[in-house]
Amino acid sequence: MEEAPGLQVEGAKISREIVQLLKRHVGRGPTKARTYLNEECVLVLLREGQTVSEQTLYDSGEARSVAQGRVDVSEILRDPLMQVVEGHAGRKVSGFLSSSQQEPDLLDFVFVLETSPLAKPED
């Protein structure tokens, strides 16, 4: 996914705000975040954000519970997460997806942007 320099600046702002949002609501934010933007979508990739309670559950064999809990939290935060992206992308978000894994510790958010009125459909 190639990005123009201006999009990289907006990507850094999106990453920072999403980490802050997670920290406020989960108690800990990821230590690494990167946002990729293109005409169709915004991908936010977060690393090393596992909480102590998630690690305890994971160590006890409850990986599925950890993954489901992360998805549940991202659904609860759907609107504020979308507002961050819309504010920086200058476009409405028409779709939101998230997934998670523990080894390595990754969380991603994918925001599908509304079709730009100037965009031409691909054949």
Secondary structure by P-SEA (a helix, b strand, c coil): ccccaaaaaaaaaaaaaaaaaaaacccccccbbbbbbcccbbbbbbcccccaaaaaaaaacaaaaaaaaaaaaaaaaaaaaaaaaaaaccccccccccccccccbbbbbbbbccccccccccc
